[in-house]
Amino acid sequence: MFFKFSLGQFYRHTYSLLCGQSSHPHPWHFQWLSTLYLHRRLSRLLPDYGGRVLDVGCGDKPYQTWFGDVSEYVGLDVVPGPKVDIVITQGEQWAVPDSSYDVLLSTQVIEHVDSLEFALEQMSRVAKTGGVVILSFPFLYNLHGAPHDFRRLTHYGAANLLPGYEILHLEPQGGIGSTLVILFLNWIDTALSKNAITRVLKGLLMPFFIALSFLLNLLGLMLDSLDQTESFYSNVLLVARKQ
């Protein structure tokens, strides 16, 4: 047990040093394409927003510094953490006053919410009139966070998430290249994490996996530039204003 834990810990630490964190990866990280298009768009969008911000499913608040003039930044999550200000229980009303936030941000979270309708009702309740809700979530992506992985939505489904809201921005992100590369590299990482023998092999193959990830990430970008179908995207971004 100790060997398994220490080996996994050493691998993750070494991989993070070489490739960055999954929230801010380098181009040779196997999940680089998973966040590339989302980060590009958010880096342009978020500086235009500020005031009181509620980060729903905040984790380590990776986007806090990306916003403009923020008067208060509050993190809400179902799991306690050093940067989580409000811990909630799924299915229970949030301990947040009505109409209290100018911006609600929730990235790569709603696929893990068992009662999505209730969560969206809570977001709408705490958003001010004229406030903005920013949501992102995967479409073509592998199972993750099991068993708490409940749904995938197209950008057509996203348009119906917040009835009565004005849609400011709706974007399917990625294409056939990045989608195939993301799935393939995630499959390798998952397959090599299944048991002790494959985990040892995974550690030994790290340099080759890093090189392969870099080459495939570049190839994925090239294929995306050729894909005009708008049907094989991996992610969706929605920005909507409460009326």
HELIX and SHEET records of a PDB file:
HELIX    1   1 PHE A    2  CYS A   19  1                                  18    
HELIX    2   2 TRP A   32  LEU A   45  1                                  14    
HELIX    3   3 LEU A   46  ASP A   48  5                                   3    
HELIX    4   4 GLN A   64  TRP A   66  5                                   3    
HELIX    5   5 ILE A  110  HIS A  112  5                                   3    
HELIX    6   6 LEU A  116  VAL A  126  1                                  11    
HELIX    7   7 HIS A  155  ALA A  158  1                                   4    
HELIX    8   8 ILE A  176  ALA A  191  1                                  16    
HELIX    9   9 ALA A  196  LEU A  204  1                                   9    
HELIX   10  10 MET A  206  LEU A  226  1                                  21    
SHEET    1   A 2 GLY A  20  GLN A  21  0                                        
SHEET    2   A 2 HIS A  24  PRO A  25 -1                                        
SHEET    1   B 7 ILE A  86  VAL A  87  0                                        
SHEET    2   B 7 VAL A  70  ASP A  77  1                                        
SHEET    3   B 7 GLY A  51  VAL A  56  1                                        
SHEET    4   B 7 TYR A 101  THR A 107  1                                        
SHEET    5   B 7 ALA A 127  PRO A 138  1                                        
SHEET    6   B 7 ASN A 235  LYS A 242 -1                                        
SHEET    7   B 7 TYR A 165  GLN A 173 -1                                        
END                                                                             
